Amino acid sequence: MRIKALIRALTGTSHIVCESIETDATTKAINIIAHPDSKSQYRCGICGKKSPGYDNGGGTRKWRCLDIGEAKAYVVAEAPRVCCKEHGVVTAFVPWARHKSRFCSSFEDTVAWLAVNSTRKCVAELMRIEWHTVGEILSRVYSGLEKKPSERFDNLVNIGIDETSYKKGHKYMTVVVNHDTNSVIWCSIGYKKEVLKKFFDGLTPEQRESIRCVSADGARWIADCVKEYCPNAALCIDPFHVVSWATDALDEVRRRAWSEANRVAKEVQKRHVGRPKKGETESPEKKLADDIKATRYALLKNPQDLTAHQEVQLKFLTTANPRLYRAYLLKEDLRLALKAGYESIGELLRKWMSWAQRCRIPEFRELRKKIKRNMTGILATAKHKLSNARIEATNNKIKLIIRRAYGFRNTDNLISMVMMSCSTVKPLLPGRT
């Protein structure tokens, strides 16, 4: 009975009949000669339905199971083929392993749990398998964990949509998060409207109807999809991204001001023939260009975070470049307006847009058009108090997963890893349930 219990623990199943246990003198491995019990024999390896036998297959096969001390352990059994009505001729089902796997289920479950909680290199070394094998196991385990994937989309109310890079060279993946459960419910390689449509097409009309709020970063392709598939849902534009638009516009104004000042400095320098004299200081024009260039961090920071030196830099801009200082005030006024409550944010934004229209700064006039276009989404955020902070945190976690694994060659393995790390589907250690 003790031997039977040990074998069942190693293989993760009780539907196994052990014939004998042998030791390989060459590899010092332990081979468990076994076969499935009568209830598990002659079943399709894909659907598990009873099927007539076809042939003996390729003879005996070996499945790696959990180690016994320092020795590797294997299950050795016949692998006949059956003829399934639905799937045709396939390898027969074995209760201790997943279809097309050469590892026992308990071994794969252990690898998946370790991969979610540590580095892939560490898992490969500990379990004595190849680095790329870890990714293959992740995909098999994840596909077996979700019996009904559509259940993740039931009772959706507040969701967030965003894209994040997974590899250099403009390689992106689209991620959808359930705000109420703080979990990833869907992700796919690529972005833009045609990718996001796959998510909405996978929802039933009832599931799409239940969605009330969608948080996003203001991308048009997200807005178009939400409008097409969930017309009754409120699209919430995250205030953080709106402020980011303003800081980008402000930095463009700063770069343009520096470019103009630097061009004047070079023209002045051309008038002076020969090398600068000993002890000669740089021209006032060159100093002005350098001072404008150095104001970047002072302009982008919030006023309460400024150092004494940065406050001096801002004061310098009031006379040195009034247009750049006016752009800074526009950025700050927008930031403060977005912090206001739902009752007053609309009026404050309309006042800001009126000022931006009259400011004679091209970058902020373009920003005004963008904010006007997304006004409904910005107001919806203030009303529902739904930000994109949760999905941004998920994006950071995904980047950590990629960095910890030193990248993923196979995108299916990446998606499996993301879902098991960030969704409600979690791998379990064998014997811990």
C-alpha positions, 0 to 999 in steps of 0.5 A: 500500500505504501508503494501504491501511495508513493506512485500515486503521489509522484504521478498525480493520479490514482488511475494507475496500475504499477507492474514493477519498479526498475533502476537504470544502472546507466542513468541511475533513474527509477523506472515505474513500469505501469499501465492505466487502470481498466476505467482509463484504457482506450480513451481518446487522448483529446476528449477522453471518450471511449474509443476502439483501439487502432494499433499499438502506436510506437511501443513503450513511452516514458513520462518524467515524474517528480524526482525521488530524492536525487534520482529522476523518476519515469513512468514507462508504459505502452502508448497505443492509438485509438480511433475517436469519432470526433478527432480521428486516430490519436494517441490513447489517453493516459491518466497521469499526463496531458495529451502530447506531453512527456511529463506527468501532470504533477511534474508540470503543475510543480513547474508552472507554480515555480515559474509563476513565483520565480525565474525561468532559469531557476526553474529549469535548473531545479527541475533539471529540464531545458529552458524552453521546456518551461514555456511549453509546460506553462502553455499546457498547464494553462490550457488545462486550468481553464475549463470554461474560459467564457466564464471570465467574461460573466458579470463584467461591469468596469473594465480597463483596456491598454496596450503594453510593449513586450519586446523592442521594435514596436512589439505590443500586446493588448490587455483587458483588466476587470477593475472589480476583481483586479485581474486580467481577463484577456490579452492578445499579441498586437494592438489597434482596432482589429486586435481589440475586436477579437475580445468583443467578438468573443463576448455574448450580447448579454456580456457586452450589455453588462459593461458600464464603464471602460477606462482607457488612455484616449486612443481612438481605436479603443474609443471606436471599438467601445462605441461599436460594441458597447454603445451604452458604456461610458468611456473614461479617459484617465486624467494621468494621460491627459496631464501627460498630453500637456507635459508632452506639449510643454516639452515641445514648446521648450525644445522649440524655444531652445532651438530658436535661441540656439540658432541665434547663438550660432549666428552670433558666433559666426560673426566672430572670426578666430578662436575665443580669447583666453578668459573670454566667457560664452556669449549671452545668446549661448547662455540663454539657450543653455538656460532654456535647455536646463529648465526641462525638469523645472517645467515638468515637475509639480510646483510643490516638488520644486527645489529652490534652484528650479523655482529660480529657473521658472522665475527666469523664464517670466522675462527670458521667454514669456511664451514658454512660461505661459505654456507652463501655466497652461499645463498647471491650470489643466492639471488643477482643473482635472483634480476638481470634482464632477460638479466643477470640472466641466466649467474649468475645462471650458475656461481652459480651452478658451485660454488655450485657443487664445494663447498663440502656442500651436502645441497647446491649440492642438492639445485643446482640440484633443481635449475637446474631442475627449471631453465626454470621456474626461467628464465620465472619469470624474463622474465614475471615479474610474482611473487607468491606474490598475491596468498601468500597474498590471502593465508594470507586472507584465514587464517584470514577468518578461524581464524575470524570464529574460524574454519570451520567444513564443508569444503563446507561452508569454500569454499563458504566463501573464494569465496565470500570474495576473488573472484569477486562474492560478497554478496549484502545487500538487498535494496542497489543495 
